[in-house]
Every structure is written in structure tokens, then in C-alpha cells.
Amino acid sequence: MIQEEPGAPELHAAASGVQKSRLVKTLRRGDIVLFIVAAVISADSIAVLASGGPEGLVWSAFIGVAFLVPSALVFAETSSTYPEEGGPYQWVRRAFGRTWASVAVILYWITNPIWLGGSLAFIAGSVWSEYVLPTSALGDLVVKLVFVWVAILLAIISLKRGKVLINIGAYAKLFVLLSLTVTALIHVAQVGTAGVDWSAARPTAAGFLAIVPVALFAFVGFEAPSAASEEMHDPQKDTPAAIARGAGITLIAYLAPVLAIILVTPADRTADAGVMQAIEESYAVFGSAAGPLMTITAVAFVYALMTQGSAWMIATDRMQAVAAADGTFFTTRLGEFSARLGTPVRMNVVSGLVATVFLAAATLLVHGTAAAVFGVVLTQAVSTLLISYVVILPAMIRLRLVDDVPRPYEVPGGRTGYTALASVMCAFVLLASIAAVVPGVLEGLLGLEYDFLEEWGVSRVSFEFFTVGTLVVVIAAALVGRAIGARETAVPAEPESTVRH
């Protein structure tokens, strides 16, 4: 049985800074489904998956079946078994102790403010300027800053109100993707495909290694709602059902638009095509109405991107706030949930500041070697979400093997089935993490060509210096935060493990 060490403070004790009375039960099953849709389905990932052409579609479908389905099953069981605020932080803490939990959650959290300010804001700004209202350089910066801080504001307001806006964002996203798919089919029926070469769908090792990090980044996140488990009405019953529905929607919502982009985009432009470009191509079937429809769709697209960022902030800021409250992230003040709003406002603001710093850096570093280096750092920082599962998944496996708590939902095959599926997920995550941290190595082992300088714009030595450096900085921040937080809350650093045999 897994339990706290004698004398260890309860995670939600008043001294921890997380007051259960401030967590209002707000989320119902439908809200959890829409939260998954808002967070997991990523329009920028759809564009990258489509850039692989027919082969990209084949590998996306394969990884969807081989990784996404096991992921949904495993996280459904774990989330319903441990319905505690903080989700993955709680799981790793139970299995491996506070230090490992602090490392896992900072890797999980840091991706999202950086992604919000360093990627989503730029996509949104480009779409806004091209399809809604042309902007100057200053206007573009203002649009991006507004995008970031409105996304943060949606995470700050009470979940009772915020969930409504997140739900609308989920519907907006489905509207955009459905518009793309349906109009692409109409376009194909009227003028045919854009010369798709289906012989290029033949799977290759090089194609797999190129697509696997992107596909895994696209398909993770079914555990995100568990960060707000104690704000759900019935997490043990609703979470498994919601994840099952969300997983089905997610798989269709990725594969159908990827196919649509491939059908309407000439092969020589697929690598540069995005969701909005493919929609623009398809909307030609509407004649003079295409312009106004593009504007409406673009507004929906930007709003969907904004609420996607907000959904991840709602989840990851809660995880990091619980870590702070537990004495593993600098100060318990960052773990305090607002008495009026029931949200971790201070942690939300920290995320907003991180996003703003990366927005400013991405705006300034746009040329030459500095831009290439920043691109490497940004890519690695965003990849830390995937790397965090290198800790989270083994923790989940350990819990399943040694913890005999009742499980409201079990994956097929019970403990054996769970362990097998989670092990498959671990294999995928390790493979993708290697591809992210040391790209080209796996290709070299398989005898495949990989032009590192052309791919990244920097030498391998420079790449690894900044890649490993980014990881070292993030992990060092976790360890320093753990040490400072432990002193503040008088949480003993040892023993770390909470497993008893």
C-alpha cells in the first residue's frame, strides 16, 4: 500500500497553502470532454503532420492507434483512481517522492507558457493580420500581447466562468476543422485533388522518425483535466467516459483535416501549407462569399488557439501550484488558490510573464544565427512536455504494480494490460525524446541520411550545447525550487519514496 511517510504533512493541509474549501466543484462530464478537445487538438500540429504528405497521414494513423488509444486507456484508469488536485504531480509524488515530482511537473509546466508566447501567439498574429485585419509591426506586437494575456486571464477567472469560454473555444476549433474537411471534400468533388501521389504513402523509417515527435506531442494531454480533479463533480465516473469520448474526437479531428490538407494542397506546397491556407484553397467553392467566410473562420481559429493556450494554463498552473503548496517549487505563496476565484492567480501570472519574455525574444531574434539558436532553445523547451512523461509513466506503472487502492475503471487485462500499454507508451516517449534531444542519431544508426546543418541552421555541437543547456536549466530550477520550498515548509528532503512493501 502506498501512503505518506509518518509525520509528513498532508498535501492539502492549511500549511501547504492549498485550501480545499476554495476548490469549487464545477466540471461535469461534458465539460471534461470539451476541455480535452480544447487542449489536446492542436492546429499547428495538424499542419506539421500534413507536411509529411501521404506518408505522414499513414504514420499519424498508426501512432494514433498504437499510442493515442493506450494513452487514453491508461490515463483514464489513473485519473479516476487518484482524483486529487494536481494530477501527475500527485502520481509521481506517491511513487517516487517530492523531488522527482518537482522535476516532472516543471518539465510538464514550462512547455506551455513558452508555447503560448513563442508559437501560438505568432500563429494567431499571422492569421489575424492576413485574414481579419492587416496590422503594422507595432499592431502585430499588440495583437500577440493581447492574445497571451487574454489567454492567461481566462485561466485566472473562476473555473465556473472560464469553462464556458473554454467550451466555446472547443466548439470553435471543431467548427474550423469541420469547415476544412467538408469544404475540402466539396472542392475535390468539383475540381479533383491537387495531384496527390499516393505511392508516396509507403511507410519508411525516415518518415517515421520525422513524424513521431510531432505526433506524440499532438496526441498527449488526456491527463490534463486531472489537474482539476477536485473541481469535478464526479471524477471517478466522469473522467474515464470523458477521456474515451475525447480520444475518439481527437483521433478523427487530427486525421480528417490532415487528409483534407493533402487533398487540396499541391505536393510541392504541402510542407508550407497550414490549416488556414488549406481552408482558403477549399473556400474557393463559395465564390464571392469566400472572403467573408474566411474572416469568420479566421476569428474562430484565433479564438480556438487562445482557449487552447488557456486550457493548458488551467491544467499546468494548477499542477505547479500544488507543487509549490507542497514545498517543492520555491514558495508556498505560488501555491495559494484565490479565495474569491478559486484559481492559482500567482502561478497564472508567472506563466504570463514567462510567455511574454519568450514572445519578446521571438520578436527580436528573427535573423541570422541568433534566430537559429533561439529556434533550437524554443524547440527544446516545448519538447520538455514530452520528456516529462519519461518520469510520469514509470511512476504510473509503479503505482499500478504496488498500490492496491480500488480502481473505479480498469483497462482491459487489469494490471497486466495496464503495464503492457504503459510500457508501449514509454517506448514511444523514449524514442521521441531521443529524436528531440539528439536528432539524427537514430537516423545514423539506421543508415539514413540526415543533414543536420540544413535541418537546424546550427552545427551539432552548438545544437547540443543549447539543447542540453536548456534541459539543465529547467531541471536545476526544479531542484533549487525543491530545496527552497523544503526549507520554507519544513518538508524533509528524505526519505523521498512513499512506497511501502
Secondary structure, 3 states (H helix, E strand, C coil): CECCCCCCCCCCCHHHCCCHHHCCCCECHHHHHHHHHHHHCCHHHHHHHHCCHHHHHHHHHHHHHHHHHHHHHHHHHHHHHCCCCCCHHHHHHHHHCHHHHHHHHHHHHHHHHHHHHHHHHHHHHHHHHHHHCCCCHHHHHHHHHHHHHHHHHHHHCCHHHHHHHHHHHHHHHHHHHHHHHHHHHHHHHHHCCCCCCHHHHCCCHHHHHHHHHHHHHHHCCCCHHHHHHHHECCHHHHHHHHHHHHHHHHHHHHHHHHHHHHHHCCHHHHHHCCHHHHHHHHHHHHHHHHHHHHHHHHHHHHHHHHHHHHHHHHHHHHHHHHHHHCCCCCCHHHHCCCCCCCCCHHHHHHHHHHHHHHHHHHHHCCCHHHHHHHHHHHHHHHHHHHHHHHHHHHHHHHHHHHCCCCCCCCCCCHHHHHHHHHHHHHHHHHHHHHHHHCCCHHHHHCCCCCCHHHHHCCCHHHHHHHHHHHHHHHHHHHHHHHHHHHHHHCCCCCCCCCECC
